[in-house]
Amino acid sequence: MYAAEALKMEEPGRIEPSASLSARDFGRLSRFIYDTCGIKMPDVKKTMLEARLQKRLRSLGMHSFTDYCDFLFSQEGLDRELVPMLDMVTTNKTDFFREPDHFHYLTHTVLPEWVKRHPGGTLAIWSAGCSSGEEPYTLAMVLSEFAARNPGFDFKILATDISTRVLDKAKTAIYTESQVEPVAIELKKKYLLRSKDRASGMVRIVPELRAKVNFRRLNFMDDDFGMREHLDIIFCRNVIIYFDRQTQERLLQRFHRNMKPGSYIFMGHSETLSGLDVPLVSVYPTVYRKPR
Ligand SMILES: C[S@@+](CC[C@H](N)C(=O)[O-])C[C@H]1O[C@@H](n2cnc3c(N)ncnc32)[C@H](O)[C@@H]1O
């Protein structure tokens, strides 16, 4: 066998040395990420960023971060690489029924008051930073349950995220058995379909629930959110934790403009709006309301 052929045959198994990220390229990338999507990248995140972007370098066949940065900041790179790069940079951890007391408060306090004020109305709710769909589908289950007990009540859910990778997953609405573990058994029976291939352990959200959720890509740093309608409720949980105070304040002020008087915003349990210049009133742990 010729040497070149032998080399080719060995190629797939060869272990490439990983490219390393210099302080200069990290500085360029972290500034760009902050400017583009608001996510702060302090020095302690360097190793994480390096590991996540190495996957992009590999799929582009690049061997250095300097080449990657030069490509990313070129016009062609901005057109082609911005979205996949942001897909790698965002942290998308989520769960069905995450922070469950929020859904209890929604069902027992927020919704009963809302139906009294809006008989026969359609509630507009936004899952802002929805990740792979667990949060909006949880909302769809909770609101469907409420609708079954309150004839005439209807709802629609807008679910947005910056990451196209998680949005694609959310739209397929297919999850593993272990991902749907937090869903109560009676809700599983109503709202989840088992795969025909039982051994696969996959389930899918029923079409009636999927039809209630409208997924769309939206970057909170965009000048125009394209929101023509005001919301009754916003869930923006475990998102602003990645932003600095200035970005948090600007975003909350924009949310406030898109909220109806008397509407609610639910934040993550480790997030607080205290100290931000935004006229929202705390009504329950990490739940805020726009005064009427
Ligand atoms: C940790 S997940 C939270 C998911 C869900 N809200 C929950 O609490 O389970 C945060 C989400 O915010 C999204 N995100 C981060 N920066 C964003 C931005 N600038 N615009 C829109 N979404 C963003 C991420 O892509 C990610 O899916």
The ligand as a Gaussian input file, in Angstrom:
#p B3LYP/6-31G(d) Opt

LIG

0 1
 C      -31.258000      28.626000      30.616000
 S      -32.407000      28.799000      29.303000
 C      -33.923000      29.056000      30.175000
 C      -35.084000      28.291000      29.550000
 C      -36.424000      28.432000      30.285000
 N      -36.870000      29.791000      30.305000
 C      -36.327000      27.862000      31.676000
 O      -36.296000      28.628000      32.657000
 O      -36.268000      26.642000      31.830000
 C      -32.021000      30.458000      28.697000
 C      -32.430000      30.692000      27.248000
 O      -32.270000      32.076000      26.922000
 C      -31.850000      32.167000      25.575000
 N      -31.185000      33.462000      25.317000
 C      -29.954000      33.869000      25.758000
 N      -29.671000      35.080000      25.259000
 C      -30.724000      35.465000      24.506000
 C      -31.013000      36.629000      23.735000
 N      -30.136000      37.645000      23.629000
 N      -32.198000      36.678000      23.078000
 C      -33.083000      35.652000      23.177000
 N      -32.869000      34.527000      23.878000
 C      -31.693000      34.428000      24.535000
 C      -30.904000      30.992000      25.418000
 O      -30.741000      30.595000      24.064000
 C      -31.561000      29.909000      26.277000
 O      -32.324000      29.000000      25.525000

